[in-house]
Amino acid sequence: MVDNENGNYDYLMYADLDFKHPEVIQNIYDWADWFMETTGVAGFRLDAVKHIDSFFMSNFIRDMKEKYGEDFYVFGEFWNPDKEANLDYLEKTEERFDLVDVRLHQNLFEASQAGANYDLRGIFTDSLVELKPYKAVTFVDNHDTQRGQALESTVEEWFKPAAYALILLRQDGLPCVFYGDYYGISGQYAQQDFKEVLDRLLAIRKDLAYGEQNDYFDDANCIGWVRSGAENQSPIAVLISNDQENSKSMFVGQEWANQTFVDLLENHLGQITIDEEGYGQFLVSAASVSVWVANTI
């Protein structure tokens, strides 16, 4: 069974393939073996899986993992923002592979369109990363959602840094960075690159985004969270605003009392000092994101 959009969404671009036919199945398996032998890749990103029989897909991934090991990583593009459709598909495929989080992308897109009218407390509502955090591949944009493409729903530039902070600096989900966001896009639908801020966010993820996560999703226009950090490592305090400049008191630990923190993204200059109880009054500029860390790294 394939996705029930349009009744039975089987024939993508007129491709009438019967994934129950033994010759079709064998051909796919032969191709997979050839591809593995030729490239030596460590996994597959499967496109348009809602157009392919889910029973075949479940068996195919099972057999690939049996042959190439459980670490052979597979995720699929199941392009449907409906939470029940995603949960149903995962059940049908016995959760043998991960799915891209289309609902989260749509939430990020809508947040970028609505600006201060969007309630940031609901940014993860109905997303796969909220419902099945270990099955979610999170992303901001991709080749289908960029301007001029079939599924155009491009996250507005002003919100991209915050959107990437939401997927790169949290404990759940396996994030992807879009080539067009990192390097920019030229031509009719040109877009600036975000290489500088993405390099900073990726470095923060690699070096600092560890430990327990405490959320402060208590304001419609300003949300934050704290990652406690690894042993002998600075915590990070992330703050996002979709409206005016704002601040929020967040706990980083009494061991950091009297320590100054700075914004590694340099969107808010200056320093803040942690009080005796381990709280800091963290700041964020208008329509921006800041990542505060101890001024010792």
C-alpha positions as CSV (number, residue, x, y, z in Angstrom):
1,M,0.0,0.0,0.0
2,V,1.2,3.5,-0.8
3,D,0.1,6.8,0.5
4,N,-3.7,7.5,0.2
5,E,-3.2,11.1,-1.1
6,N,-5.2,11.4,-4.3
7,G,-6.8,8.1,-3.5
8,N,-3.7,6.0,-4.1
9,Y,-0.6,8.0,-4.8
10,D,1.2,5.3,-6.8
11,Y,2.3,6.7,-10.2
12,L,4.9,9.4,-9.4
13,M,5.9,11.0,-12.8
14,Y,4.0,8.1,-14.6
15,A,6.3,5.4,-13.1
16,D,4.1,2.3,-13.2
17,L,6.2,0.0,-11.1
18,D,4.7,-3.1,-9.4
19,F,6.8,-3.6,-6.2
20,K,5.1,-6.9,-5.6
21,H,6.3,-8.4,-8.9
22,P,9.3,-10.8,-8.3
23,E,11.3,-9.4,-11.2
24,V,10.9,-5.8,-10.1
25,I,12.0,-6.8,-6.5
26,Q,15.0,-8.8,-7.8
27,N,16.1,-5.9,-10.0
28,I,16.0,-3.5,-7.1
29,Y,18.0,-5.9,-4.9
30,D,20.5,-6.4,-7.7
31,W,20.8,-2.6,-8.2
32,A,21.4,-2.2,-4.4
33,D,24.2,-4.7,-4.4
34,W,25.8,-3.2,-7.4
35,F,25.5,0.3,-5.9
36,M,27.1,-0.8,-2.6
37,E,29.9,-2.6,-4.4
38,T,30.6,0.4,-6.6
39,T,30.3,3.2,-4.1
40,G,30.9,1.7,-0.6
41,V,28.3,4.1,0.9
42,A,27.2,3.6,4.5
43,G,23.5,4.0,3.9
44,F,20.6,5.2,1.7
45,R,18.4,8.3,1.5
46,L,15.3,7.0,-0.1
47,D,13.3,9.5,-2.2
48,A,9.5,9.7,-2.5
49,V,8.8,6.6,-0.3
50,K,5.1,7.4,-0.1
51,H,4.8,6.4,-3.8
52,I,6.4,3.0,-3.1
53,D,4.7,0.0,-1.6
54,S,5.4,0.1,2.2
55,F,5.5,-3.7,2.5
56,F,8.2,-3.9,-0.1
57,M,10.1,-1.0,1.6
58,S,10.0,-2.7,5.0
59,N,11.4,-6.0,3.6
60,F,14.0,-4.2,1.5
61,I,15.4,-2.3,4.4
62,R,15.3,-5.4,6.7
63,D,17.3,-7.3,4.1
64,M,19.8,-4.5,3.5
65,K,20.5,-4.3,7.2
66,E,20.9,-8.1,7.5
67,K,23.4,-8.0,4.6
68,Y,25.3,-4.9,5.4
69,G,24.9,-4.6,9.2
70,E,22.6,-2.8,11.6
71,D,24.7,0.3,11.3
72,F,23.7,0.6,7.6
73,Y,21.7,3.8,8.0
74,V,18.5,4.4,6.0
75,F,16.0,7.3,6.0
76,G,13.2,8.2,3.7
77,E,11.5,11.2,2.3
78,F,7.8,10.6,3.3
79,W,6.4,13.9,2.2
80,N,3.3,14.2,4.3
81,P,3.0,16.7,7.2
82,D,0.1,14.8,8.9
83,K,1.2,13.2,12.1
84,E,-1.1,10.2,11.9
85,A,0.1,9.4,8.4
86,N,3.7,9.4,9.6
87,L,2.9,7.3,12.6
88,D,0.9,4.9,10.5
89,Y,3.7,4.6,7.9
90,L,6.3,4.0,10.7
91,E,4.1,1.2,12.1
92,K,3.6,-0.4,8.6
93,T,7.4,-0.4,8.1
94,E,8.1,-1.7,11.6
95,E,10.1,1.5,12.3
96,R,13.0,0.0,10.3
97,F,14.1,3.4,9.0
98,D,13.8,7.1,9.9
99,L,11.7,9.8,8.1
100,V,12.3,13.4,7.3
101,D,10.3,15.7,9.6
102,V,8.0,17.4,7.1
103,R,5.7,18.8,9.8
104,L,8.6,20.5,11.6
105,H,9.6,22.1,8.3
106,Q,6.1,23.4,7.7
107,N,6.0,24.8,11.3
108,L,9.3,26.6,10.6
109,F,8.0,27.9,7.3
110,E,4.8,29.2,8.9
111,A,6.7,30.8,11.7
112,S,8.9,32.6,9.3
113,Q,5.9,33.8,7.4
114,A,3.9,35.0,10.4
115,G,6.6,36.7,12.3
116,A,5.5,38.0,15.7
117,N,2.0,36.6,15.1
118,Y,3.4,33.0,15.4
119,D,3.3,31.4,18.8
120,L,6.8,29.9,19.2
121,R,5.6,27.7,22.0
122,G,4.0,25.5,19.4
123,I,7.0,25.3,17.0
124,F,7.3,21.5,17.6
125,T,3.6,20.7,17.6
126,D,2.7,17.5,15.8
127,S,6.2,17.2,14.5
128,L,7.9,13.8,14.2
129,V,10.7,15.0,16.4
130,E,8.1,15.6,19.1
131,L,6.2,12.3,18.6
132,K,9.1,9.9,17.7
133,P,12.3,11.8,18.4
134,Y,14.6,8.8,17.5
135,K,12.9,8.4,14.1
136,A,13.0,12.1,13.0
137,V,15.4,13.5,10.4
138,T,15.1,17.3,10.9
139,F,15.7,19.9,8.3
140,V,15.0,23.6,7.6
141,D,14.8,23.5,3.8
142,N,15.8,21.2,0.9
143,H,15.9,21.0,-2.9
144,D,12.1,20.7,-3.1
145,T,11.2,23.5,-0.8
146,Q,13.6,26.2,-2.2
147,R,12.0,29.0,-4.3
148,G,10.8,28.0,-7.7
149,Q,10.4,24.3,-6.9
150,A,7.4,22.0,-6.8
151,L,7.0,22.1,-3.0
152,E,8.1,25.7,-2.5
153,S,7.9,26.6,1.1
154,T,11.1,28.4,1.8
155,V,11.8,29.5,5.4
156,E,12.3,33.2,5.2
157,E,15.9,34.4,5.5
158,W,15.4,36.3,8.8
159,F,14.3,33.1,10.6
160,K,16.9,30.7,9.1
161,P,19.5,31.1,11.9
162,A,16.8,30.5,14.6
163,A,15.4,27.6,12.6
164,Y,18.8,25.9,12.4
165,A,19.4,26.5,16.1
166,L,16.1,24.6,16.7
167,I,17.4,21.5,14.9
168,L,21.1,21.7,15.6
169,L,21.3,22.5,19.3
170,R,18.6,20.3,20.7
171,Q,18.9,16.7,21.9
172,D,16.3,15.1,19.7
173,G,16.3,14.5,15.9
174,L,19.1,13.9,13.4
175,P,19.6,17.3,11.6
176,C,20.4,18.0,8.0
177,V,21.9,21.2,6.6
178,F,20.7,22.2,3.1
179,Y,23.5,22.8,0.6
180,G,21.6,25.9,-0.7
181,D,21.5,27.4,2.8
182,Y,25.2,26.7,3.4
183,Y,26.6,27.8,0.1
184,G,23.8,30.0,-1.2
185,I,21.8,29.8,-4.4
186,S,22.3,31.7,-7.6
187,G,20.1,32.3,-10.6
188,Q,16.5,33.4,-10.9
189,Y,15.7,32.3,-7.3
190,A,18.9,33.5,-5.7
191,Q,19.4,33.2,-2.0
192,Q,22.2,34.4,0.3
193,D,24.4,31.8,2.0
194,F,24.4,31.2,5.7
195,K,27.8,29.7,5.9
196,E,29.1,31.9,8.7
197,V,26.3,31.4,11.1
198,L,26.0,27.7,10.2
199,D,29.7,27.1,10.8
200,R,29.2,28.6,14.3
201,L,26.1,26.6,15.0
202,L,27.8,23.4,13.8
203,A,30.8,24.1,15.9
204,I,28.6,24.7,19.0
205,R,26.8,21.4,18.3
206,K,30.0,19.5,17.9
207,D,31.8,21.0,21.0
208,L,29.1,22.1,23.4
209,A,25.5,20.9,22.8
210,Y,25.5,18.0,25.3
211,G,23.9,17.1,28.5
212,E,20.4,17.5,30.0
213,Q,18.0,19.8,28.2
214,N,15.7,22.2,30.0
215,D,13.1,24.1,28.0
216,Y,11.8,27.5,28.7
217,F,8.9,27.6,26.2
218,D,6.8,30.0,28.3
219,D,6.4,33.0,26.0
220,A,4.7,33.2,22.6
221,N,7.4,35.4,21.2
222,C,10.5,34.3,23.1
223,I,11.6,30.7,23.8
224,G,14.8,29.3,25.1
225,W,16.5,26.2,26.4
226,V,19.6,25.2,28.3
227,R,21.9,22.2,27.6
228,S,23.8,21.4,30.8
229,G,27.0,20.4,28.9
230,A,29.4,17.6,29.3
231,E,31.6,17.2,32.5
232,N,33.8,20.2,33.0
233,Q,32.2,22.0,30.1
234,S,30.2,25.1,29.7
235,P,26.4,24.8,29.4
236,I,24.8,26.6,26.5
237,A,21.7,28.9,26.9
238,V,19.8,29.4,23.6
239,L,17.2,32.2,23.2
240,I,15.0,32.9,20.2
241,S,12.8,35.9,19.6
242,N,10.4,36.5,16.7
243,D,9.4,39.9,17.9
244,Q,11.2,42.7,19.8
245,E,14.4,42.4,21.9
246,N,13.7,40.2,24.9
247,S,15.2,38.5,27.9
248,K,14.6,35.4,29.9
249,S,15.9,34.1,33.2
250,M,17.3,30.5,32.8
251,F,19.1,28.2,35.1
252,V,22.6,27.0,34.2
253,G,23.8,25.8,37.6
254,Q,25.2,27.3,40.8
255,E,28.7,26.2,39.9
256,W,28.6,29.0,37.3
257,A,27.7,31.7,39.8
258,N,29.5,35.0,39.1
259,Q,30.7,33.7,35.7
260,T,30.2,35.9,32.7
261,F,28.5,34.5,29.6
262,V,28.8,35.8,26.0
263,D,26.8,35.2,22.8
264,L,28.9,33.0,20.5
265,L,26.8,34.1,17.5
266,E,27.6,37.7,18.3
267,N,24.0,38.8,17.7
268,H,23.9,40.4,21.1
269,L,27.1,42.1,22.2
270,G,28.2,42.4,25.8
271,Q,28.1,40.0,28.6
272,I,25.7,38.7,31.3
273,T,26.6,37.5,34.7
274,I,25.2,34.4,36.4
275,D,23.7,35.1,39.9
276,E,24.4,33.3,43.1
277,E,21.5,30.8,42.5
278,G,22.8,29.8,39.1
279,Y,20.4,31.9,37.0
280,G,21.2,34.3,34.2
281,Q,19.0,36.9,32.6
282,F,19.8,36.0,29.1
283,L,19.3,38.5,26.2
284,V,18.2,38.2,22.6
285,S,17.9,40.9,19.9
286,A,14.8,41.5,17.9
287,A,13.9,38.7,15.5
288,S,17.1,36.9,16.3
289,V,18.8,34.0,18.1
290,S,21.6,34.0,20.6
291,V,23.7,31.2,22.1
292,W,25.2,32.1,25.4
293,V,28.2,30.2,26.8
294,A,30.7,30.8,29.7
295,N,33.4,33.4,28.7
296,T,36.1,30.8,29.3
297,I,36.2,28.8,26.1
